[in-house]
């Protein structure tokens, strides 16, 4: 797929998610910025936004073949072995899932992982893990890519949890501190 077609498809997915959020009466704020592929590259464009910024990992349990979307604070260091133990996967079993699987299940590619993509996991194949700090950290807003890595969207934590549950996902909330 050409870059132009990929951008058009991402923009269409973004609009679908934004329309879904509006249908749930969820207010969002959005900051446009250049395309970024890492949290480090994104932060200079969004650090002025008050709240918690996210880092998202799309993982696969190599033994059980289960898929996990893990959303943590942007500056967290995650040890996959420790995380696997917390999730009951067994040490050494979590790996990054391939981009093809992410495109199939969440409709986003590398650099665009976001819990907003749970909207597209209609079969419930992806288990969602959320850093507890997003819901009990006292943040006014929490920030994610809106299906595209050239923007960052902010949502109130209570509205975000409402969205996740409406997609049919029950978040596994993990304390990483």
Secondary structure, 3 states (H helix, E strand, C coil): CCHHHHHHHHHHHHHHHHHHHHHCCCCEEEEECCCCCCHHHHHHHHCCCCCEEEEEEEEEECCCCCEEEEEEECCCCCCHHHHHHHHCCCCCCEEECCHHHHHHHHCCCCCCCCHHHHHHCCCCCEEEEEECHHHHCCCCCEEECCCCCCEEEEECHHHHHHHHHHCCCCCEEECCC
